[in-house]
Amino acid sequence: MDDTEKWNAVEEGIELLQEGRVDDALAELHRVAVEIPDNEYAHYFLGNAYFERGDHAKALKCYVSALDVVPDYIGAMVGAGQCLRYLGDHDRALRMGRQVLRKRPDDPDALFLVGATFFQRGDYPQAQPFLEHFLETNPEIEVALEVEGMLQICRGEVEPPIEA
């Protein structure tokens, strides 16, 4: 099966996901992943659907399945890294993000992943350069504002929130 056929197989699932119909997208993408197990896009977008739902453990399994098919799949690497970050596995999240940055030093998603992971574990000096570089990629305003808030904490301009 060539790349075009693989994309065509997941097109409906992607559209459902973009429409916010996550449950329908999950069903469709799961069907494709079972029928065409070597379709990395089916696994990747199934991971995105689970991630959208907040099920980071299932999303991680899907991203790993995509990487089993195509080991250098950048999107799946970033997705897996974000899942690891959300699951609290900061060391593995950082390894995944750094692996992407070795291949693509200016990848905005990987810059955010590494910066946010360092930030999340309270390592602000390590987070700052990645977050600053991320802002240089001209992200969407909502994310830029979130990152600027993180940078204010990194620079000591505001105190981090006290965790419960």
CNS distance restraints for C-alpha pairs under 8 A (distance, minus, plus):
assign (resid   1 and name CA) (resid   5 and name CA) 6.10 0.50 0.50
assign (resid   1 and name CA) (resid   6 and name CA) 6.69 0.50 0.50
assign (resid   2 and name CA) (resid   6 and name CA) 6.35 0.50 0.50
assign (resid   3 and name CA) (resid   7 and name CA) 6.22 0.50 0.50
assign (resid   4 and name CA) (resid   8 and name CA) 6.09 0.50 0.50
assign (resid   5 and name CA) (resid   9 and name CA) 6.16 0.50 0.50
assign (resid   6 and name CA) (resid  10 and name CA) 6.74 0.50 0.50
assign (resid   6 and name CA) (resid  39 and name CA) 5.89 0.50 0.50
assign (resid   6 and name CA) (resid  41 and name CA) 6.95 0.50 0.50
assign (resid   6 and name CA) (resid  42 and name CA) 7.98 0.50 0.50
assign (resid   7 and name CA) (resid  11 and name CA) 6.11 0.50 0.50
assign (resid   7 and name CA) (resid  41 and name CA) 6.89 0.50 0.50
assign (resid   9 and name CA) (resid  32 and name CA) 6.82 0.50 0.50
assign (resid   9 and name CA) (resid  42 and name CA) 7.92 0.50 0.50
assign (resid  10 and name CA) (resid  14 and name CA) 6.20 0.50 0.50
assign (resid  10 and name CA) (resid  29 and name CA) 6.55 0.50 0.50
assign (resid  10 and name CA) (resid  32 and name CA) 6.91 0.50 0.50
assign (resid  10 and name CA) (resid  41 and name CA) 6.91 0.50 0.50
assign (resid  10 and name CA) (resid  42 and name CA) 5.88 0.50 0.50
assign (resid  11 and name CA) (resid  15 and name CA) 6.26 0.50 0.50
assign (resid  12 and name CA) (resid  16 and name CA) 6.24 0.50 0.50
assign (resid  12 and name CA) (resid  25 and name CA) 7.87 0.50 0.50
assign (resid  12 and name CA) (resid  28 and name CA) 7.46 0.50 0.50
assign (resid  13 and name CA) (resid  17 and name CA) 6.19 0.50 0.50
assign (resid  13 and name CA) (resid  24 and name CA) 7.65 0.50 0.50
assign (resid  13 and name CA) (resid  25 and name CA) 4.70 0.50 0.50
assign (resid  13 and name CA) (resid  26 and name CA) 7.46 0.50 0.50
assign (resid  13 and name CA) (resid  28 and name CA) 5.43 0.50 0.50
assign (resid  13 and name CA) (resid  29 and name CA) 5.40 0.50 0.50
assign (resid  13 and name CA) (resid  45 and name CA) 7.83 0.50 0.50
assign (resid  14 and name CA) (resid  18 and name CA) 6.16 0.50 0.50
assign (resid  14 and name CA) (resid  25 and name CA) 6.96 0.50 0.50
assign (resid  14 and name CA) (resid  45 and name CA) 6.93 0.50 0.50
assign (resid  15 and name CA) (resid  19 and name CA) 6.16 0.50 0.50
assign (resid  15 and name CA) (resid  25 and name CA) 7.93 0.50 0.50
assign (resid  16 and name CA) (resid  20 and name CA) 6.40 0.50 0.50
assign (resid  16 and name CA) (resid  21 and name CA) 5.18 0.50 0.50
assign (resid  16 and name CA) (resid  22 and name CA) 6.78 0.50 0.50
assign (resid  16 and name CA) (resid  24 and name CA) 6.54 0.50 0.50
assign (resid  16 and name CA) (resid  25 and name CA) 5.09 0.50 0.50
assign (resid  17 and name CA) (resid  21 and name CA) 5.51 0.50 0.50
assign (resid  17 and name CA) (resid  22 and name CA) 5.37 0.50 0.50
assign (resid  17 and name CA) (resid  24 and name CA) 7.92 0.50 0.50
assign (resid  17 and name CA) (resid  25 and name CA) 5.36 0.50 0.50
assign (resid  17 and name CA) (resid  49 and name CA) 6.70 0.50 0.50
assign (resid  21 and name CA) (resid  25 and name CA) 6.13 0.50 0.50
assign (resid  22 and name CA) (resid  26 and name CA) 6.01 0.50 0.50
assign (resid  22 and name CA) (resid  49 and name CA) 5.99 0.50 0.50
assign (resid  22 and name CA) (resid  52 and name CA) 7.50 0.50 0.50
assign (resid  22 and name CA) (resid  53 and name CA) 7.32 0.50 0.50
assign (resid  23 and name CA) (resid  27 and name CA) 6.35 0.50 0.50
assign (resid  24 and name CA) (resid  28 and name CA) 6.22 0.50 0.50
assign (resid  25 and name CA) (resid  29 and name CA) 5.87 0.50 0.50
assign (resid  25 and name CA) (resid  46 and name CA) 7.69 0.50 0.50
assign (resid  25 and name CA) (resid  49 and name CA) 6.84 0.50 0.50
assign (resid  26 and name CA) (resid  30 and name CA) 5.82 0.50 0.50
assign (resid  26 and name CA) (resid  46 and name CA) 6.10 0.50 0.50
assign (resid  26 and name CA) (resid  49 and name CA) 6.06 0.50 0.50
assign (resid  26 and name CA) (resid  50 and name CA) 7.38 0.50 0.50
assign (resid  27 and name CA) (resid  31 and name CA) 6.19 0.50 0.50
assign (resid  28 and name CA) (resid  32 and name CA) 6.43 0.50 0.50
assign (resid  29 and name CA) (resid  33 and name CA) 6.07 0.50 0.50
assign (resid  29 and name CA) (resid  42 and name CA) 5.65 0.50 0.50
assign (resid  29 and name CA) (resid  43 and name CA) 7.53 0.50 0.50
assign (resid  29 and name CA) (resid  45 and name CA) 7.08 0.50 0.50
assign (resid  29 and name CA) (resid  46 and name CA) 5.50 0.50 0.50
assign (resid  30 and name CA) (resid  34 and name CA) 6.17 0.50 0.50
assign (resid  30 and name CA) (resid  42 and name CA) 7.40 0.50 0.50
assign (resid  30 and name CA) (resid  43 and name CA) 7.90 0.50 0.50
assign (resid  30 and name CA) (resid  46 and name CA) 6.57 0.50 0.50
assign (resid  31 and name CA) (resid  35 and name CA) 6.14 0.50 0.50
assign (resid  32 and name CA) (resid  36 and name CA) 5.70 0.50 0.50
assign (resid  32 and name CA) (resid  37 and name CA) 7.68 0.50 0.50
assign (resid  32 and name CA) (resid  39 and name CA) 7.99 0.50 0.50
assign (resid  32 and name CA) (resid  42 and name CA) 6.14 0.50 0.50
assign (resid  33 and name CA) (resid  37 and name CA) 5.04 0.50 0.50
assign (resid  33 and name CA) (resid  38 and name CA) 7.74 0.50 0.50
assign (resid  33 and name CA) (resid  39 and name CA) 6.61 0.50 0.50
assign (resid  33 and name CA) (resid  42 and name CA) 5.16 0.50 0.50
assign (resid  33 and name CA) (resid  43 and name CA) 5.98 0.50 0.50
assign (resid  38 and name CA) (resid  69 and name CA) 5.87 0.50 0.50
assign (resid  39 and name CA) (resid  43 and name CA) 6.88 0.50 0.50
assign (resid  39 and name CA) (resid  66 and name CA) 7.58 0.50 0.50
assign (resid  39 and name CA) (resid  69 and name CA) 7.37 0.50 0.50
assign (resid  40 and name CA) (resid  44 and name CA) 6.06 0.50 0.50
assign (resid  40 and name CA) (resid  65 and name CA) 7.38 0.50 0.50
assign (resid  40 and name CA) (resid  66 and name CA) 4.39 0.50 0.50
assign (resid  40 and name CA) (resid  67 and name CA) 7.35 0.50 0.50
assign (resid  40 and name CA) (resid  69 and name CA) 5.84 0.50 0.50
assign (resid  40 and name CA) (resid  70 and name CA) 6.67 0.50 0.50
assign (resid  41 and name CA) (resid  45 and name CA) 5.96 0.50 0.50
assign (resid  41 and name CA) (resid  66 and name CA) 6.99 0.50 0.50
assign (resid  42 and name CA) (resid  46 and name CA) 5.92 0.50 0.50
assign (resid  42 and name CA) (resid  66 and name CA) 7.86 0.50 0.50
assign (resid  43 and name CA) (resid  47 and name CA) 6.08 0.50 0.50
assign (resid  43 and name CA) (resid  62 and name CA) 5.03 0.50 0.50
assign (resid  43 and name CA) (resid  63 and name CA) 6.27 0.50 0.50
assign (resid  43 and name CA) (resid  65 and name CA) 6.15 0.50 0.50
assign (resid  43 and name CA) (resid  66 and name CA) 5.16 0.50 0.50
assign (resid  44 and name CA) (resid  48 and name CA) 6.36 0.50 0.50
assign (resid  44 and name CA) (resid  62 and name CA) 6.17 0.50 0.50
assign (resid  44 and name CA) (resid  63 and name CA) 5.36 0.50 0.50
assign (resid  44 and name CA) (resid  65 and name CA) 7.95 0.50 0.50
assign (resid  44 and name CA) (resid  66 and name CA) 5.67 0.50 0.50
assign (resid  44 and name CA) (resid  75 and name CA) 7.71 0.50 0.50
assign (resid  44 and name CA) (resid  76 and name CA) 6.00 0.50 0.50
assign (resid  45 and name CA) (resid  49 and name CA) 6.19 0.50 0.50
assign (resid  46 and name CA) (resid  50 and name CA) 6.32 0.50 0.50
assign (resid  46 and name CA) (resid  59 and name CA) 7.20 0.50 0.50
assign (resid  46 and name CA) (resid  62 and name CA) 6.41 0.50 0.50
assign (resid  47 and name CA) (resid  51 and name CA) 6.00 0.50 0.50
assign (resid  47 and name CA) (resid  58 and name CA) 7.10 0.50 0.50
assign (resid  47 and name CA) (resid  59 and name CA) 4.03 0.50 0.50
assign (resid  47 and name CA) (resid  60 and name CA) 6.66 0.50 0.50
assign (resid  47 and name CA) (resid  61 and name CA) 7.50 0.50 0.50
assign (resid  47 and name CA) (resid  62 and name CA) 4.81 0.50 0.50
assign (resid  47 and name CA) (resid  63 and name CA) 5.68 0.50 0.50
assign (resid  47 and name CA) (resid  79 and name CA) 7.70 0.50 0.50
assign (resid  48 and name CA) (resid  52 and name CA) 6.03 0.50 0.50
assign (resid  48 and name CA) (resid  59 and name CA) 6.59 0.50 0.50
assign (resid  48 and name CA) (resid  79 and name CA) 7.62 0.50 0.50
assign (resid  49 and name CA) (resid  53 and name CA) 6.35 0.50 0.50
assign (resid  49 and name CA) (resid  59 and name CA) 7.52 0.50 0.50
assign (resid  50 and name CA) (resid  54 and name CA) 6.29 0.50 0.50
assign (resid  50 and name CA) (resid  55 and name CA) 5.23 0.50 0.50
assign (resid  50 and name CA) (resid  56 and name CA) 6.70 0.50 0.50
assign (resid  50 and name CA) (resid  58 and name CA) 6.32 0.50 0.50
assign (resid  50 and name CA) (resid  59 and name CA) 4.95 0.50 0.50
assign (resid  51 and name CA) (resid  55 and name CA) 5.52 0.50 0.50
assign (resid  51 and name CA) (resid  56 and name CA) 5.41 0.50 0.50
assign (resid  51 and name CA) (resid  58 and name CA) 7.92 0.50 0.50
assign (resid  51 and name CA) (resid  59 and name CA) 5.37 0.50 0.50
assign (resid  51 and name CA) (resid  83 and name CA) 7.65 0.50 0.50
assign (resid  55 and name CA) (resid  59 and name CA) 6.23 0.50 0.50
assign (resid  56 and name CA) (resid  60 and name CA) 5.94 0.50 0.50
assign (resid  56 and name CA) (resid  83 and name CA) 5.18 0.50 0.50
assign (resid  56 and name CA) (resid  84 and name CA) 7.88 0.50 0.50
assign (resid  56 and name CA) (resid  86 and name CA) 7.04 0.50 0.50
assign (resid  56 and name CA) (resid  87 and name CA) 6.96 0.50 0.50
assign (resid  57 and name CA) (resid  61 and name CA) 6.51 0.50 0.50
assign (resid  57 and name CA) (resid  83 and name CA) 7.02 0.50 0.50
assign (resid  57 and name CA) (resid  87 and name CA) 7.51 0.50 0.50
assign (resid  58 and name CA) (resid  62 and name CA) 6.45 0.50 0.50
assign (resid  59 and name CA) (resid  63 and name CA) 6.28 0.50 0.50
assign (resid  59 and name CA) (resid  80 and name CA) 7.61 0.50 0.50
assign (resid  59 and name CA) (resid  83 and name CA) 7.01 0.50 0.50
assign (resid  60 and name CA) (resid  64 and name CA) 6.13 0.50 0.50
assign (resid  60 and name CA) (resid  79 and name CA) 7.35 0.50 0.50
assign (resid  60 and name CA) (resid  80 and name CA) 5.19 0.50 0.50
assign (resid  60 and name CA) (resid  83 and name CA) 5.73 0.50 0.50
assign (resid  60 and name CA) (resid  84 and name CA) 7.41 0.50 0.50
assign (resid  61 and name CA) (resid  65 and name CA) 6.18 0.50 0.50
assign (resid  62 and name CA) (resid  66 and name CA) 6.31 0.50 0.50
assign (resid  63 and name CA) (resid  67 and name CA) 6.26 0.50 0.50
assign (resid  63 and name CA) (resid  76 and name CA) 4.98 0.50 0.50
assign (resid  63 and name CA) (resid  77 and name CA) 7.17 0.50 0.50
assign (resid  63 and name CA) (resid  79 and name CA) 6.46 0.50 0.50
assign (resid  63 and name CA) (resid  80 and name CA) 5.59 0.50 0.50
assign (resid  64 and name CA) (resid  68 and name CA) 6.11 0.50 0.50
assign (resid  64 and name CA) (resid  76 and name CA) 7.26 0.50 0.50
assign (resid  64 and name CA) (resid  80 and name CA) 6.91 0.50 0.50
assign (resid  65 and name CA) (resid  69 and name CA) 6.59 0.50 0.50
assign (resid  66 and name CA) (resid  70 and name CA) 6.18 0.50 0.50
assign (resid  66 and name CA) (resid  71 and name CA) 7.68 0.50 0.50
assign (resid  66 and name CA) (resid  73 and name CA) 7.42 0.50 0.50
assign (resid  66 and name CA) (resid  76 and name CA) 6.45 0.50 0.50
assign (resid  67 and name CA) (resid  71 and name CA) 4.39 0.50 0.50
assign (resid  67 and name CA) (resid  72 and name CA) 6.85 0.50 0.50
assign (resid  67 and name CA) (resid  73 and name CA) 6.12 0.50 0.50
assign (resid  67 and name CA) (resid  76 and name CA) 6.43 0.50 0.50
assign (resid  67 and name CA) (resid  77 and name CA) 7.36 0.50 0.50
assign (resid  72 and name CA) (resid  77 and name CA) 7.70 0.50 0.50
assign (resid  73 and name CA) (resid  77 and name CA) 6.29 0.50 0.50
assign (resid  74 and name CA) (resid  78 and name CA) 6.26 0.50 0.50
assign (resid  74 and name CA) (resid 100 and name CA) 6.45 0.50 0.50
assign (resid  75 and name CA) (resid  79 and name CA) 6.06 0.50 0.50
assign (resid  76 and name CA) (resid  80 and name CA) 5.93 0.50 0.50
assign (resid  77 and name CA) (resid  81 and name CA) 6.09 0.50 0.50
assign (resid  77 and name CA) (resid  96 and name CA) 6.19 0.50 0.50
assign (resid  77 and name CA) (resid  97 and name CA) 7.45 0.50 0.50
assign (resid  77 and name CA) (resid 100 and name CA) 7.04 0.50 0.50
assign (resid  78 and name CA) (resid  82 and name CA) 6.14 0.50 0.50
assign (resid  78 and name CA) (resid  96 and name CA) 6.97 0.50 0.50
assign (resid  78 and name CA) (resid  97 and name CA) 6.44 0.50 0.50
assign (resid  78 and name CA) (resid 100 and name CA) 7.40 0.50 0.50
assign (resid  78 and name CA) (resid 109 and name CA) 6.72 0.50 0.50
assign (resid  78 and name CA) (resid 110 and name CA) 6.16 0.50 0.50
assign (resid  78 and name CA) (resid 113 and name CA) 7.31 0.50 0.50
assign (resid  79 and name CA) (resid  83 and name CA) 6.25 0.50 0.50
assign (resid  80 and name CA) (resid  84 and name CA) 6.17 0.50 0.50
assign (resid  80 and name CA) (resid  93 and name CA) 7.59 0.50 0.50
assign (resid  80 and name CA) (resid  96 and name CA) 7.53 0.50 0.50
assign (resid  81 and name CA) (resid  85 and name CA) 6.17 0.50 0.50
assign (resid  81 and name CA) (resid  92 and name CA) 7.23 0.50 0.50
assign (resid  81 and name CA) (resid  93 and name CA) 4.35 0.50 0.50
assign (resid  81 and name CA) (resid  94 and name CA) 7.19 0.50 0.50
assign (resid  81 and name CA) (resid  96 and name CA) 5.40 0.50 0.50
assign (resid  81 and name CA) (resid  97 and name CA) 6.23 0.50 0.50
assign (resid  81 and name CA) (resid 113 and name CA) 6.97 0.50 0.50
assign (resid  82 and name CA) (resid  86 and name CA) 6.18 0.50 0.50
assign (resid  82 and name CA) (resid  93 and name CA) 6.66 0.50 0.50
assign (resid  82 and name CA) (resid 113 and name CA) 6.34 0.50 0.50
assign (resid  83 and name CA) (resid  87 and name CA) 6.05 0.50 0.50
assign (resid  83 and name CA) (resid  93 and name CA) 7.81 0.50 0.50
assign (resid  84 and name CA) (resid  88 and name CA) 6.18 0.50 0.50
assign (resid  84 and name CA) (resid  89 and name CA) 5.04 0.50 0.50
assign (resid  84 and name CA) (resid  90 and name CA) 6.65 0.50 0.50
assign (resid  84 and name CA) (resid  92 and name CA) 6.67 0.50 0.50
assign (resid  84 and name CA) (resid  93 and name CA) 5.15 0.50 0.50
assign (resid  85 and name CA) (resid  89 and name CA) 5.58 0.50 0.50
assign (resid  85 and name CA) (resid  90 and name CA) 5.39 0.50 0.50
assign (resid  85 and name CA) (resid  93 and name CA) 5.42 0.50 0.50
assign (resid  85 and name CA) (resid 113 and name CA) 7.97 0.50 0.50
assign (resid  85 and name CA) (resid 117 and name CA) 6.16 0.50 0.50
assign (resid  89 and name CA) (resid  93 and name CA) 6.23 0.50 0.50
assign (resid  90 and name CA) (resid  94 and name CA) 6.03 0.50 0.50
assign (resid  90 and name CA) (resid 117 and name CA) 6.18 0.50 0.50
assign (resid  90 and name CA) (resid 118 and name CA) 7.83 0.50 0.50
assign (resid  90 and name CA) (resid 121 and name CA) 7.42 0.50 0.50
assign (resid  91 and name CA) (resid  95 and name CA) 6.29 0.50 0.50
assign (resid  92 and name CA) (resid  96 and name CA) 6.19 0.50 0.50
assign (resid  93 and name CA) (resid  97 and name CA) 6.22 0.50 0.50
assign (resid  93 and name CA) (resid 113 and name CA) 7.64 0.50 0.50
assign (resid  93 and name CA) (resid 114 and name CA) 7.50 0.50 0.50
assign (resid  93 and name CA) (resid 117 and name CA) 7.15 0.50 0.50
assign (resid  94 and name CA) (resid  98 and name CA) 5.99 0.50 0.50
assign (resid  94 and name CA) (resid 113 and name CA) 7.56 0.50 0.50
assign (resid  94 and name CA) (resid 114 and name CA) 5.59 0.50 0.50
assign (resid  94 and name CA) (resid 117 and name CA) 6.78 0.50 0.50
assign (resid  94 and name CA) (resid 118 and name CA) 7.96 0.50 0.50
assign (resid  95 and name CA) (resid  99 and name CA) 6.07 0.50 0.50
assign (resid  96 and name CA) (resid 100 and name CA) 6.49 0.50 0.50
assign (resid  97 and name CA) (resid 101 and name CA) 6.30 0.50 0.50
assign (resid  97 and name CA) (resid 110 and name CA) 5.06 0.50 0.50
assign (resid  97 and name CA) (resid 111 and name CA) 7.33 0.50 0.50
assign (resid  97 and name CA) (resid 113 and name CA) 6.07 0.50 0.50
assign (resid  97 and name CA) (resid 114 and name CA) 5.55 0.50 0.50
assign (resid  98 and name CA) (resid 102 and name CA) 6.15 0.50 0.50
assign (resid  98 and name CA) (resid 110 and name CA) 7.38 0.50 0.50
assign (resid  98 and name CA) (resid 114 and name CA) 7.13 0.50 0.50
assign (resid  99 and name CA) (resid 103 and name CA) 6.78 0.50 0.50
assign (resid 100 and name CA) (resid 104 and name CA) 5.95 0.50 0.50
assign (resid 100 and name CA) (resid 105 and name CA) 7.57 0.50 0.50
assign (resid 100 and name CA) (resid 107 and name CA) 7.60 0.50 0.50
assign (resid 100 and name CA) (resid 110 and name CA) 6.27 0.50 0.50
assign (resid 101 and name CA) (resid 105 and name CA) 4.33 0.50 0.50
assign (resid 101 and name CA) (resid 106 and name CA) 6.91 0.50 0.50
assign (resid 101 and name CA) (resid 107 and name CA) 6.54 0.50 0.50
assign (resid 101 and name CA) (resid 110 and name CA) 6.31 0.50 0.50
assign (resid 101 and name CA) (resid 111 and name CA) 7.40 0.50 0.50
assign (resid 106 and name CA) (resid 111 and name CA) 7.17 0.50 0.50
assign (resid 106 and name CA) (resid 133 and name CA) 7.86 0.50 0.50
assign (resid 106 and name CA) (resid 134 and name CA) 7.96 0.50 0.50
assign (resid 106 and name CA) (resid 137 and name CA) 7.76 0.50 0.50
assign (resid 107 and name CA) (resid 111 and name CA) 6.15 0.50 0.50
assign (resid 108 and name CA) (resid 112 and name CA) 6.11 0.50 0.50
assign (resid 108 and name CA) (resid 134 and name CA) 5.49 0.50 0.50
assign (resid 108 and name CA) (resid 137 and name CA) 6.24 0.50 0.50
assign (resid 108 and name CA) (resid 139 and name CA) 7.88 0.50 0.50
assign (resid 109 and name CA) (resid 113 and name CA) 6.08 0.50 0.50
assign (resid 110 and name CA) (resid 114 and name CA) 6.12 0.50 0.50
assign (resid 111 and name CA) (resid 115 and name CA) 5.99 0.50 0.50
assign (resid 111 and name CA) (resid 130 and name CA) 5.39 0.50 0.50
assign (resid 111 and name CA) (resid 131 and name CA) 6.68 0.50 0.50
assign (resid 111 and name CA) (resid 133 and name CA) 7.07 0.50 0.50
assign (resid 111 and name CA) (resid 134 and name CA) 5.48 0.50 0.50
assign (resid 112 and name CA) (resid 116 and name CA) 5.68 0.50 0.50
assign (resid 112 and name CA) (resid 130 and name CA) 6.87 0.50 0.50
assign (resid 112 and name CA) (resid 131 and name CA) 6.19 0.50 0.50
assign (resid 112 and name CA) (resid 134 and name CA) 6.01 0.50 0.50
assign (resid 113 and name CA) (resid 117 and name CA) 5.96 0.50 0.50
assign (resid 114 and name CA) (resid 118 and name CA) 6.24 0.50 0.50
assign (resid 114 and name CA) (resid 127 and name CA) 7.21 0.50 0.50
assign (resid 114 and name CA) (resid 130 and name CA) 6.68 0.50 0.50
assign (resid 115 and name CA) (resid 119 and name CA) 6.07 0.50 0.50
assign (resid 115 and name CA) (resid 126 and name CA) 7.43 0.50 0.50
assign (resid 115 and name CA) (resid 127 and name CA) 4.33 0.50 0.50
assign (resid 115 and name CA) (resid 128 and name CA) 6.75 0.50 0.50
assign (resid 115 and name CA) (resid 129 and name CA) 7.58 0.50 0.50
assign (resid 115 and name CA) (resid 130 and name CA) 4.82 0.50 0.50
assign (resid 115 and name CA) (resid 131 and name CA) 5.13 0.50 0.50
assign (resid 116 and name CA) (resid 120 and name CA) 5.86 0.50 0.50
assign (resid 116 and name CA) (resid 127 and name CA) 6.71 0.50 0.50
assign (resid 116 and name CA) (resid 131 and name CA) 7.44 0.50 0.50
assign (resid 117 and name CA) (resid 121 and name CA) 6.37 0.50 0.50
assign (resid 117 and name CA) (resid 127 and name CA) 7.55 0.50 0.50
assign (resid 118 and name CA) (resid 122 and name CA) 6.33 0.50 0.50
assign (resid 118 and name CA) (resid 123 and name CA) 5.08 0.50 0.50
assign (resid 118 and name CA) (resid 124 and name CA) 6.57 0.50 0.50
assign (resid 118 and name CA) (resid 126 and name CA) 6.18 0.50 0.50
assign (resid 118 and name CA) (resid 127 and name CA) 4.89 0.50 0.50
assign (resid 119 and name CA) (resid 123 and name CA) 5.51 0.50 0.50
assign (resid 119 and name CA) (resid 124 and name CA) 5.39 0.50 0.50
assign (resid 119 and name CA) (resid 126 and name CA) 7.83 0.50 0.50
assign (resid 119 and name CA) (resid 127 and name CA) 5.31 0.50 0.50
assign (resid 119 and name CA) (resid 150 and name CA) 7.43 0.50 0.50
assign (resid 119 and name CA) (resid 154 and name CA) 7.91 0.50 0.50
assign (resid 123 and name CA) (resid 127 and name CA) 6.29 0.50 0.50
assign (resid 124 and name CA) (resid 128 and name CA) 6.03 0.50 0.50
assign (resid 124 and name CA) (resid 153 and name CA) 7.69 0.50 0.50
assign (resid 124 and name CA) (resid 154 and name CA) 4.79 0.50 0.50
assign (resid 124 and name CA) (resid 155 and name CA) 7.98 0.50 0.50
assign (resid 125 and name CA) (resid 129 and name CA) 7.72 0.50 0.50
assign (resid 125 and name CA) (resid 154 and name CA) 6.55 0.50 0.50
assign (resid 126 and name CA) (resid 130 and name CA) 7.60 0.50 0.50
assign (resid 127 and name CA) (resid 131 and name CA) 6.17 0.50 0.50
assign (resid 127 and name CA) (resid 154 and name CA) 7.43 0.50 0.50
assign (resid 128 and name CA) (resid 132 and name CA) 6.02 0.50 0.50
assign (resid 128 and name CA) (resid 151 and name CA) 6.26 0.50 0.50
assign (resid 128 and name CA) (resid 154 and name CA) 6.11 0.50 0.50
assign (resid 128 and name CA) (resid 155 and name CA) 7.88 0.50 0.50
assign (resid 129 and name CA) (resid 133 and name CA) 6.04 0.50 0.50
assign (resid 130 and name CA) (resid 134 and name CA) 6.05 0.50 0.50
assign (resid 131 and name CA) (resid 135 and name CA) 6.36 0.50 0.50
assign (resid 131 and name CA) (resid 147 and name CA) 6.55 0.50 0.50
assign (resid 131 and name CA) (resid 151 and name CA) 7.08 0.50 0.50
assign (resid 132 and name CA) (resid 136 and name CA) 6.64 0.50 0.50
assign (resid 132 and name CA) (resid 151 and name CA) 7.64 0.50 0.50
assign (resid 133 and name CA) (resid 137 and name CA) 7.03 0.50 0.50
assign (resid 134 and name CA) (resid 138 and name CA) 7.65 0.50 0.50
assign (resid 134 and name CA) (resid 139 and name CA) 7.57 0.50 0.50
assign (resid 135 and name CA) (resid 139 and name CA) 6.40 0.50 0.50
assign (resid 135 and name CA) (resid 144 and name CA) 6.35 0.50 0.50
assign (resid 135 and name CA) (resid 147 and name CA) 7.56 0.50 0.50
assign (resid 138 and name CA) (resid 144 and name CA) 7.78 0.50 0.50
assign (resid 139 and name CA) (resid 143 and name CA) 6.45 0.50 0.50
assign (resid 139 and name CA) (resid 144 and name CA) 5.84 0.50 0.50
assign (resid 140 and name CA) (resid 144 and name CA) 6.12 0.50 0.50
assign (resid 141 and name CA) (resid 145 and name CA) 6.04 0.50 0.50
assign (resid 142 and name CA) (resid 146 and name CA) 6.41 0.50 0.50
assign (resid 143 and name CA) (resid 147 and name CA) 6.14 0.50 0.50
assign (resid 144 and name CA) (resid 148 and name CA) 6.02 0.50 0.50
assign (resid 145 and name CA) (resid 149 and name CA) 6.25 0.50 0.50
assign (resid 146 and name CA) (resid 150 and name CA) 6.43 0.50 0.50
assign (resid 147 and name CA) (resid 151 and name CA) 6.13 0.50 0.50
assign (resid 148 and name CA) (resid 152 and name CA) 6.22 0.50 0.50
assign (resid 149 and name CA) (resid 153 and name CA) 6.64 0.50 0.50
assign (resid 150 and name CA) (resid 154 and name CA) 6.30 0.50 0.50
assign (resid 151 and name CA) (resid 155 and name CA) 6.01 0.50 0.50
assign (resid 152 and name CA) (resid 156 and name CA) 6.20 0.50 0.50
assign (resid 152 and name CA) (resid 157 and name CA) 5.09 0.50 0.50
assign (resid 152 and name CA) (resid 158 and name CA) 5.88 0.50 0.50
assign (resid 153 and name CA) (resid 157 and name CA) 5.86 0.50 0.50
assign (resid 153 and name CA) (resid 158 and name CA) 5.13 0.50 0.50
assign (resid 153 and name CA) (resid 159 and name CA) 5.94 0.50 0.50
assign (resid 153 and name CA) (resid 160 and name CA) 5.87 0.50 0.50
